[in-house]
Amino acid sequence: MVAVMPQQSSGWKARLELGFEPRAGRTVLAKRIQRGPLAVQRPFHPGDGACHVYLLHPPGGVVGGDELSVRAAAAAEAGALITTPGATKFYRSAGPRAYMEQRLNVADGGALEWLPQENIVFPGALADIRTRIDLKGQAGFIGWETLCLGRPAADERFDAG
């Protein structure tokens, strides 16, 4: 089942598609299709052959009406790590809902690490966050999604949203 994000009249509409493939003993970012304010910094290779990328959302947070979609695929024999440079913040909404969808696919013999920083949901936020992971055969995957409701250290209670 594919998540359908309804069309809102306002907010950022962004989609990022990434494809990782093995080449010359390491994994490269072979496909990058970008629409809207989702991007990746220059891929880097820390020495293990895997391709590391940071997902960037320059607006700095997600508000009602935003629709963000990230799709990433690791081919056979490819290894990739995807992370973010900071927390994703879901801000209070005056009515419209925000949508964030992540679809991760790993081919037989490929490996993907999905290790973003936490999602911080502010009181009054309205958001649908969906992550789907499809693994084929002997695919390898490790990942996490951390959800923080409010900011208790700032004495902020999460009482609605």
MOLIN-V171180 format. One record per helix or strand of 2 or more residues. SS is the DSSP state (helix for helix, strand for strand). FROM is the first residue (numbers start at 1). TO is the last residue. If there is no record, write none. Layout:
ss->SS from->FROM to->TO
ss->SS from->FROM to->TO
//
This chain:
ss->strand from->13 to->23
ss->strand from->26 to->35
ss->strand from->39 to->40
ss->strand from->51 to->56
ss->strand from->67 to->74
ss->strand from->79 to->84
ss->strand from->88 to->90
ss->strand from->98 to->106
ss->strand from->111 to->115
ss->strand from->119 to->121
ss->strand from->127 to->135
ss->strand from->140 to->144
ss->strand from->147 to->149
ss->helix from->152 to->154
//
